[in-house]
Amino acid sequence: MTKKLLLTLSILLSTIAFSQNMSLSEKAKVSILTCGLGPESYAMYGHTGIRIQDSTIGLDVVYNYGAFDFSTPNFIGKFVKGDLQYFVTNGSFIDFYYNYQAENREIIEQEIALNPSQINLLFQQLNHSVYSEERFYTYKFIERNCTTMVVDKINGILGNEYIKANTSNQSYREMLYPYMTDFFMKLGIQLIFGTKVDEPATRLFLPYEFKNAISKTKINGDAIEKSNNKILEVSKPQGTFNGLNSIYALITILLVLVVANKKWIQISYFVFAGILGLFFSLVGAYSVHEEVLWNYNILLFNPLLLVFAWYLKKGNKHQIKRMGQILLAMLLVYLAYMTTKIHLEIVWPFIALHLYWIGKIVLEIKKSNTAHNKTDTPK
C-alpha cells in the first residue's frame, strides 16, 4: 500500500514539474470557451474556460476558475457570508467536452490572437495558479468569478484592459434579469439583491457578455478574435409554459388570501413578510457580498410588519393605525423608487396586496373612530 502511494505521489509530482517547466511550440494556440446555461443556480449564467492546445507535443488542456467543493464545512454559511473559497482546476479538453455534452450545454470556442511568447507566459501563469497557493480565491458574484478571473488573466497577458464591458448605462440587475427563467427563483434573487446590482455594469462578469466583448475587441485596429465556432451544439427541449411557476400562480395565491378575508390569515402573512424582511436585514449585516447590502426591498417586506401583526392580534386600534400609516408611507416611497427598476413587474402583486390590506385596516379603524366620536358627541 505504501509503495503504491509513493509511486502515485512520484508520478503526480513529476507531472506537476513537467507541466510547469514545459515550453510550448510555435503551433500552440489559446481559445476562450463559453459554455451554455444550466438549470442549477450556479450554472444558470453559463461558464468560461481557457483552452490551450499544442499539436506538436499533444497538449489539449482546459483551465477552469469556477470549481468549488460542496463538502466544505459550513458551505451554505460561507457562501452567504461571502468567504467561500473557489479554485482553479485543469483537465483534458475531451473530458471537459463530454461533461458539457452530458449536461446538454453548448460550447462556443473563440481563438484569440496571442503571439507564441504570450501563449507561453499564459501557460506558465495558469500552471502556477493550479499548483500553488494562487489556486484558491474568494468568490464574489460580480467582482471575482469564473469569468472575471479569465478576463483579468487575458488582459494581464495583453498588457492593458483591452477586453472590457460595454459602456452603456445598463445595470447589473438588467443584465442578469433575462438569464433567470425560473419565476420563483428570479423573484427570490431579485428580492435579496440590494443597490449594488442597480449600478451601471462596468465589470465583465458574465460568460456570454465576455464572449461578445471578445468579438468586438481590437488592438491597434486588429481584431483579437481569430475564430468563433460552436464546437458543441445541443438541442434544447421546447420550453413549455408552467402556470405553477409563473407570476399568475403568485397572483392566484395572493388573491385567495384576500378572498378568504380571515384575520388570522392576515396576521400570519404579515408575520411571514416581516420575518423575510428581517432575514434580508440580517443577511445584509452579516454578508460581505456587496450585492446584498443596502437592500431597499425591506421597505416592502418590512421587519415592522412583525410589530404591526402583533398589534393586529392584540386589537390595539391606536397602535395599528399608527404603525399602518408608517408602513403605508414606506410602501409609497418604495413604489416611487421602484418605477425605474426592472423587477417591478414581478413584485407589484406584493405591493398591491400590502397597500390594499394595510390601507383597508387603517381606513376601517378611522371609520370606526369617526363613528364612535359621533356617538359620543352631546346632542
N, C-alpha and C positions, 0 to 999 in steps of 0.2 A: 504493500500500500504506500509506504514511504517513498520507494523508488519511483512508483508511478507519479506521485505528487511532485517529486523533484524533476522528473522528466517533463511533466506538464509545465512547471514553472520555468524550466530552462527554455522550452520551445516558445513560451509566451514572451519571456524577456528578450529572446533572440529576435522574435517578430517585431517587438516594440523598437528595439535598437535598429533593426533593418529599415523599418518604415520611417524612422526619424532621420536617418542618415542617407536615405535613398535620394538620388537626383533623377529628375525626370528628363526625358529626351525632348528633342525639338518637336516631336509629334504630339506631345501632351496637350490636352485641352480641358477647359473648365466650363461647366454649364450650371445654370440655376434650374432646379426642379421645383415646379409649383404643383402641388397635389390637391386634388379635389376635396370638396366638403364631405363631412361625415355626420351621422345623426347624433353622435355623442357631443356633449357640451364642449369638450376640449378639442374636437375635430370640426366644429361647425363653421370655422373660418378658413379651413384648409391648412396647408403646411408648406414650409420652404426647406429645401435641402441643397447642398452643394455637391456636384458630381465632378470627380477628377478622373480622366481616362488617359492612359498611355499604352497604345497598342504595342509599342516596342518592347515593353517589359511586362505586358499582360496585366496591367493595373486597371481596375474599374471599381472605384470606391465612392460611397456616398457618406457625407458628413451631415449629422442632424443636431441641431441645437434645442430640440423640443422634447428631450427624454425626461421622464420623472418616474419616481418609484412609489407605487400605491402602498407599499409596505412600510413607508416612512412612518416612524412613531408620531402620533398625533397629526396625521396627514391633513385632515379637514381643518384643524385648528391652525396649522402652519399656513395652509392655503389662504384661509380667511384673513389671518393676520398679515400675510404678505412676506413671510420669510421662508417659504418653501424653496428648496434647492432643486433647480433643474440642472441638466448636464448635457454635454456634447458627446455623441457616440459616432462611431464609423462602422461601416459594414459593406459587404459586396453589393453592387448595384442590382444584381439578379435577385438577391433576397429582398431588397427594397422594392423592386418591381412586383414580385409575386405577392408581397404583403399588401400592396395597394390594389393589385388585381383582385385578391381575395376579398378586400373591403369594398370593391366596386367603386373605386375613386380614381379619377383620371390623373394622368401625369403629363405636364407640359414642360418641355425642355427648351431652354434658351442658352445657346453657346455664347459666351461673352468674349470680346476681343482683348485678350491679355497676351503680352509677349512672353517668351519662354522664361525669362528671369522672374517676371511677376508670378507666373504659374508655379515656379519652384518655391518662391518665397511664400505664396499662399499655402502650398502643400506642407511646407515645414511648419508654418504657423498653426495650421489645423492639427497636425500631428502632435505638436507641442501642447495644444489645448486638450487633446484627448488624453494624453499620458502625463499630465501634470496637474497641479492644483487649480489651474485655469479651467479644468474640466467642469467645475461647478459654478453656477451663477444663481443669484437670487432673482426669481421670476417676477416681472412686473407686466401687467396686462398690456399696457401701451408702450412703455419705455424699454422693456427688455424681454423679448420673447424669441421664438424660433426664427422670426423674420427679421426683427431689428438687429439681432446678432449677426446675421448674414449680411445685411445692408452695411453695417459698420465694418465688417471684415473686408468686404469688397471695396468699399470707399477708402479704407485704410491702404489697401494694395494700390489703388489708383492714385493715392496721394492727395485726394480732395473729396469733398462731398458732392460728387458729380450726380450720383443717383439719389434723388430726393423727392419729397412729396409734392404733389400739385399745390400751387399756392392759392387755390380757390378758398373761399370762406366756408366751405363745408365743414361741419363739426365732426368730431369723432363719433358722436351718437348717430348722426345722419349717415356716416359711412358704415357703421355696424348694423344699422337697422334692417337693411334688406337681407342680411345673412340669417336673421332669426326667423325661421319659418314656422317653428312650433309656437303657437299663440301664447300658451300659458308660460312657457319658458321665456319668451320675449317679454311678456308682462312683468315677470319676476325680475329679469335682468334690468329692464328699464326703470323699475321702481327702486332698485338698490343702487343704481348709478347716481352720482352727485354732479356737481358743477364742472368737474374736470372734463367730462366727456362732451360738454357743450362748448368747449374751446375749439378754435379753428384747428383742423388736423394738420399739424406741421411735421408730424413724425410718420415715416413709412413703417407701418406695423402690421399690415395685413398682406398675406401672400399674393393675392391677385392684384392688389394695388402696386405691390413691388414688381410683379410681372409687367404690368402696364408701364411703370416708370422706366424699366429697363428698355422697353421698346422705343421709348421717346428720348432716351438719353443720348447725347452726342458729346464727344470730346474733340475740340478743335475741328468741328464740322463733320467728324466721322462717327457713325453710329456705333455704339458699344455692343449692340446685338448682332451677332454673326448669323444666327439662325433661330428659328422659332418653330418647333414641331410638337404636335401632340403625339407622344410616343406610347401612350396608353389611353385608348378610347373605351369608354364604358357606356352601356345603355341604361339610363336611369328609368325606373318604372314611372309610368304616367301618374302624376300626382292627382290624388282624389280628394275632394273636399270632405273634411271631417268636422261635422257640425258640433261634436262634443269637445273639439279642441279649437274653438273659434270665439270671436267676440260675441257671437249670437248665443253661445252657451252661457257666457258670463252675464249678458243682459237678461237671459231667461232666469238664471239663478237669482239675480237681484230683484227681478220683478216678482218672483214667487215670494221672496221675503217681504216685499211691500204689500202684496195682495193678502198675505197671511195676517198682516196687521195685528201682531201679537207683541205685547210689551216685552216679554221675556226674549223674543227673537231680536228686538231692537237692542236690548241690553247685551245679549250675547254677541251680536255683531260689533257693537261699539267696543266691547272688551277685546275681541279679536283684532279689530283695526288699531286699537290703542297699543296692544302688545306688539303688533307688527311695526308700528312707529317707534316703539321703544327699542325694538331689535335694530332698526335702521340707525337709531341714535347711538346705540352701544357699539355696533359694528364700525361706525364712523370714528368713534373714540378709540376703539381697540386696534383697528387695522391700520397698516401703513400703506395700503393701496390707496393712492390718491383718487382713484376713480369712485370710491365710495364716501369720500369726505364731502362735507357741506351738502348734504342731501336734502334739497328743498321739498322732496316728496313727503317729508314728515309734516308738512302743512296740510296734507290730505289725510294720511294715516298718522294722525296726531296723538302723541302719548297722552295729551289732555283728555282724549276720549275715554280713558280709564276713569278719570275723575268725573266726567260727565255721566258715564254709566253708573257710577256709584251713587251720585245724587238722584239719578233717574230711578234707581232701585229703591232708594230711601224715600222718594217722593218729595224731596226738598225743592219746592217750586221756585223759591227765590234764587237758590244756587243753580238750579237747572237753567233758568232764564239767563242768569249772568254768564255762566260757562258756555251756554249755547250761543250767545251773542259773540263771545270771544272766538269760538270755533268758526262761526259764520264769517266773521271778519277775516280770519286767517284763510278760509276757503276762497274768499273773493280775491285776496292777494295772490293766492296760488293760481287761481283761474286766469287772472290777468297776466301773470308771469308765464303761464303755460301756452298762451296764444301763439308764441313763436317756436314752440317745441314740437318736434315731430311725433312724440309719443302721446300727445293729447288725444289722438284718435283711438287709443286703446285704454286710456284711463278715464275718459269722460263719463262712463257709466257710474264709476265710484263718485265722481264729483257730483253728478246729478242726484245720486242716492243720498249723499251726505247733506246736500243743500235741501233736498225735499224733506228728509226725516227730521233733521235738526231744526230747519225753518218751521216745519209744521208743529213740532213740540213747543218751540218758543212762542209761536203765534197762538196756540191753544191756551198757554198759560197767560198770555197777555189778555186774551178774550175773557178768560176766567176771572182775572183780576179786575178787569173793567166791569164785568157783570156784578162782581162782589162789591165793588165800590159804589155802584149804582144802588144796590140793595141797601147798603149801609147809609146812604145819603138821607138825611132827615127830610121829610115831606113838608 
